[in-house]
Amino acid sequence: MKRPVDLHQHLWPPALIEELRGRRQPPYLDGWVLHLDGEPPYAVDPADHDLTHRAAQEDGLVLLSLSSPLGIESLSPDEARGLLDAWHGFADDLPADYGLWAAPGLVEPDLDGLTKTLAHDRIHGLQVPATALAAPSALEALAPVLATAQQADLPVLVHPGPTAPQADVVPGWWPALTSYVAQQSAAWHAWHVAGRSLLPTLRIAFVGLAGLAPLHHERLAQRGGHLGAIDRHVYYETSSYGTQAIDAMSRVVGVDPLVNGSDRPYAEPTDPGLGLGLGEALSRAILVANPHHLLTGGDR
């Protein structure tokens, strides 16, 4: 019997923590305080990155995501190499119920190295920051990186990337409700315009319901665009959203593309089926069947 899947959690391995502590420019850790260019300093709870502590909370397969707002993927190759090696090396130490999304260096992509990384049995796909898909031309430039996942028959997860520096003092949640949402929407629209023609069989999932981009299909039509047929290989991960947003998305794209992710430790898992009053069938689709289809391309 297939297990529930949480496609989107964050947990830093000790080697990555040490790499971040060894830096003096963002992204870096000062003890347990994270410093980024575009976000307020963030006090990290050490328990959030304790694998034993976290594993006790889980039931099913958990996929860990490199925190793309750190901006590691967009660092120069010399800066990124140690950080990415620390991340991918974590795959060797994970228990059976955990896996990783691989992360590429984007300045001078090492496609051969990325292909080898994707072959690891604890690597379940490739994650890219939404900032790398901000427009159709950016998507075209990124296509060779995305093609490594397509060739490996593995999915891509589009995650919010770094935010621009803020001139004002803002609440800690500000990027998640502004920049992250806008990034996901822009990436989805870029895929909508150019993605499928470039990568005809790629399975791709957008974190945070793609910033609710499909809900704007009426505005898209008014401005000269067209949603078109639902692409059965495009998925929408649910993290940080609840039953109202999930219900609204299902009315536009259906239930089959909706896949479970929690974004733990920054948000907690929910059960969308129970919340919508549709019970076990919807829960099983979003928590079990649809994620397995995203990861394997097999039957729901």
N, C-alpha and C positions, 0 to 999 in steps of 0.2 A: 504494500500500500504506500502510495506517495505521501511524503511528509509535508507539513507546512513549510513555507519558505519566507524568510525575511530578506529581501534583496538589498537592503540598504541600512547598514550600521557602520559606526566608526569606532575603531579601537587601534591605538598606536602601539606597535611593538617596541620593546626596550631599545632596540638599535636605532629606530627612527627618533625616539625621544632624545637619545644621546646626540644624534646628528643635529637635531634642532637646537639643543643646548650649546652645541659647539659653534653656532653661528652668531654673528654680531649685527647682521642686517635682517629685516623681515624676509621670510618667516623665521622666527626664532623663539625659543623658550628661555625665560629667565626663571629658573626653578620650575614652578608650575604655572607661570603666567605667560600666556601666548601673545606675541606681538605680531600684528599684520599691518600692512600699509593702510588698508581701507576700513579697518574695524577697530572698535575700542579694545584695549587690553582685556584679555579674557582669562579669568582664574580657573584653571583646569582642576577638576576633581580627580585625584590619582586613582580612586576606585573605578572611575569610568574606563581606565585603560589597564585594568587588572583582569587578565583573561579568565582566571579561576572564578573571580567574583562575578564576572559577566556571564560566564557559561552556566552558572547556577540559575539564571533567570530565563533560559531559553528552552524551547521545545521545537525542534525541527532544524532545518538547514539555515544557517546565517551566513550571509555574504558581507564581507567587510570592504569598505570603500575608503580609499585615500581621500583625505579632506581637500578637495580641489580648491576651496577658498584660500588655502595656504599658498597657492601659486607655484608649487614645486614643478609642475609640468612645464611651466613657461620660463624657468630659470635657464641660464646658460648651461651647456652640457657639463662643464666642469663643476658647477654648483649643484646641478640636479643629480649627478651620477650617484653619489654616496647616499642621498636621501632615497632615490628610487631603488637602489640595491637593498637598502635596509627594509624598504616596504616589501619588495618581492621576496626577499629572504624569509620573511615571516611565513610564507606558504609552507616552508619545510617544518615549521614548529606547531602548526595548527592541529587541534583535535579533529576527529572525523566529522563533527557537525558544523565545521566552519570552512569557508572558502574565501578567496580574495577576488576582487576586480583588479586586473593589471592596470598600470598607469604608464602612459608614454611620455618621453621627453619630446617636446614639441618644437624646440628651436632647431635642432638637427636630428630628426627622428632616426633611430637605429632600427630599421624595419626587420633586419635579420635577427637582431637580439630580441625584438618584441615578439617575433614569431616563435622563438625558442621559449620565451617566458609564457606565452599563451598555451604551450604544450604541457605545462606542469599540471598534474591532475588536481591540484587544489585551486587552480586558476579557472574561474568560470566565465570570464569575459573581459572586455576592455572598457575602462571608464575614461571619458574625456570631459574636460570642462566646457560648459556651455559657451564660454567666451571664445572658444576656438571654432564655434559654429555660428558666429554672430550675424553672418550674412551669407548669401549663396556663394560669393567668391571665396569666403573663408572655408566653407564646406568643401568647395572644389579643391582648395589647397590641402585640406585635411584628408581628402579621400584616400590617398595611399596608406595612411595610418589606419583608417577605418577598414580598408580592404584586408588588412592582416587578420582582423576578426572575422570578416566574411569568409576568407579562405580557410580559416580554422573552424568554420561552422559554429562560431561563438557569438553571443550578443554584445552590443555596446550599450553602456549606461551613460546618459548625459546628465552631468551633475553641475550645480552652480559653481562658478569659478571665482576668482578674486574680484573684489569690489574696488572702485576708485576711492582715493582718500577723501574723507569728509572734512569740509571746512568748519562745520558746526559740531557741537557735542550732541550726540544722538543716543537714544536708548540702545541697549545691547541687541534687541530684536530687530532693529531698523534694517540692516542688510537683508535679513531673511524675508522681510515683507516688501522690500522695494527692489534692490538690485537683483537678488536671486530670482524673484518672480519675473522681472523683465528679461533677464538673461535666458531663462528657460523658454519664455515665449518667443524671443528672437531666434533661438536655436531651432525650435519647432517650426517656425515659419520658414527658416532657411532650408530645413529638411523638406518641408512641404513643397517648396519651389524646385529644389535641385537634387534632393537626396536619392530618391528611388531610381532615377535615370542613371545615376553614377554607381549605385550599389544595389543591384536588382534583387538580391536575396538576403541582404543584411537584416537581422532582427535588431531593433533599436528601441530602447526604453528611455523615457524622459522623467526625471525625478520631479516630485511635487506636482504631478498631473500637468506637466509641461507649462507651469505657470497659468493653468486654465486657458491656454491659447485656443483650443477647439471651441470653447464656449463663445468665442467671438466670431463664429462663422457667419452670422448674419451681417455683422459689420464688415467682415471680409468681402462678402458678396456686394454690399453697398459701395465698396471702394474699388470694385473691379476685379476681385479675386474670386476663387471658387474652392470650396472644401473638397469636392469630388467624392469618389467612392472611398469607403473606409479601407485603409491599408492594413491588412491582417498581420503584417510584420512590424507594426508600430505599437508600442505599449506605453502605458501611463502608470507610473509608480505613485503610490498614494500618500507618502510621508507628509506629516504635519497637517493633513486634511482629514475632515470628518465626514459624517454621513451626508450633509447638505451638498458639499462640493462633489463627493463621489456620485451621489444620485444625479446631480446635474450633468456630470460628465457621461454617465451611462446613457442618458437620454440623447446624447449627440453621437458618441462613438460605440455605444453598446457596452456589454459587460465583459466580453472576451478579451479586450486589450487592457483591462484594469489589473494591476499586479501589486502585491503587498510589499511595502517597505515601511520601516518605522523611523529611520534616522536616529535611533538610539545612539548615544545618550542625550541627544538634544531634543528629542520628542519620544513619546511612549507609544507602543503598539496599540492599535484599536481593532475591533472586530466590525467591519462595515456591514456584514450581512445582518447581524443582530440589531445594529443601530437603525437600519432601514426597515426593520420589521419583515425582512425576507428570509431570515433564518439561515439554516445550514447550507442550502444550495448556493446562495450567493457567497457566503463565507468560504466555502470550499473552492469556488471558482477563483476568487481573488487571492486566497491564501495558499492554495495548493495547485489547482489545475493550470491556471493561467501562467504563474511563475515557471512551472515546469515546461510549459510550451515555449516560453521565452528562452529559457536556458538551453533546451535541447532541440526545439523545433518539432518535437513529437506530438502525438495526439493529446488533447486535453482530457 
